[in-house]
Amino acid sequence: PVPVSPDVWSTYQEPVTEWMRAAKVFTNAAERVSRYAAALYAKEPWPVEQLTEVNRSLWLLNSLSTEETYAYGFGPFTLKREAVSTSLLSAMAEMFFLDIMDKRRVLRCGTCQRFMISNDLHARSGCIRCRNTARTRRC
């Protein structure tokens, strides 16, 4: 369903307060796994004492993504397959894993604190305004 449409709420039926709590946990897990993946791809050392938290975060995201599945139905001429999910967060977990496998990472902009997806392992700012602000502050 289209985000923020009535179909979203009738399909997922997750109470907003519960979803917000779970979204915060998801966000923290995604950031932690993303930082680890970036270090791994860049062949940078990772503190051994932080691996337990990375593994917990990975387990959480894996648990969410297991709710992703396929639904089959007939189209005009043939059987078709569509990805379906019982949870909005499980769909987000699946998209997160696809991004990580493509060596993109989730990070929080160092200036405005908004989330962004980046292919650059060393990115710090997400939008042009924030990059320019950061560059001006360094000069």
ChimeraX attribute file (.defattr): number of C-alpha atoms within 10 A of each C-alpha:
attribute: neighborCount
match mode: 1-to-1
recipient: residues
	/A:1	12
	/A:2	7
	/A:3	9
	/A:4	8
	/A:5	9
	/A:6	10
	/A:7	12
	/A:8	15
	/A:9	15
	/A:10	10
	/A:11	13
	/A:12	14
	/A:13	13
	/A:14	15
	/A:15	9
	/A:16	10
	/A:17	9
	/A:18	9
	/A:19	16
	/A:20	12
	/A:21	10
	/A:22	12
	/A:23	15
	/A:24	11
	/A:25	14
	/A:26	21
	/A:27	16
	/A:28	12
	/A:29	22
	/A:30	25
	/A:31	18
	/A:32	21
	/A:33	24
	/A:34	24
	/A:35	18
	/A:36	20
	/A:37	21
	/A:38	20
	/A:39	15
	/A:40	12
	/A:41	11
	/A:42	11
	/A:43	9
	/A:44	11
	/A:45	9
	/A:46	13
	/A:47	8
	/A:48	7
	/A:49	8
	/A:50	11
	/A:51	14
	/A:52	10
	/A:53	13
	/A:54	20
	/A:55	14
	/A:56	14
	/A:57	21
	/A:58	18
	/A:59	13
	/A:60	16
	/A:61	24
	/A:62	15
	/A:63	12
	/A:64	21
	/A:65	21
	/A:66	13
	/A:67	18
	/A:68	18
	/A:69	13
	/A:70	12
	/A:71	10
	/A:72	11
	/A:73	10
	/A:74	9
	/A:75	9
	/A:76	6
	/A:77	6
	/A:78	8
	/A:79	9
	/A:80	12
	/A:81	13
	/A:82	10
	/A:83	10
	/A:84	16
	/A:85	21
	/A:86	15
	/A:87	19
	/A:88	21
	/A:89	20
	/A:90	21
	/A:91	19
	/A:92	19
	/A:93	25
	/A:94	18
	/A:95	13
	/A:96	21
	/A:97	20
	/A:98	12
	/A:99	17
	/A:100	18
	/A:101	11
	/A:102	10
	/A:103	16
	/A:104	20
	/A:105	25
	/A:106	21
	/A:107	23
	/A:108	16
	/A:109	18
	/A:110	15
	/A:111	15
	/A:112	12
	/A:113	12
	/A:114	12
	/A:115	15
	/A:116	16
	/A:117	17
	/A:118	17
	/A:119	14
	/A:120	11
	/A:121	16
	/A:122	10
	/A:123	16
	/A:124	17
	/A:125	23
	/A:126	20
	/A:127	14
	/A:128	9
	/A:129	12
	/A:130	17
	/A:131	17
	/A:132	12
	/A:133	13
	/A:134	15
	/A:135	10
	/A:136	9
	/A:137	8
	/A:138	7
	/A:139	5
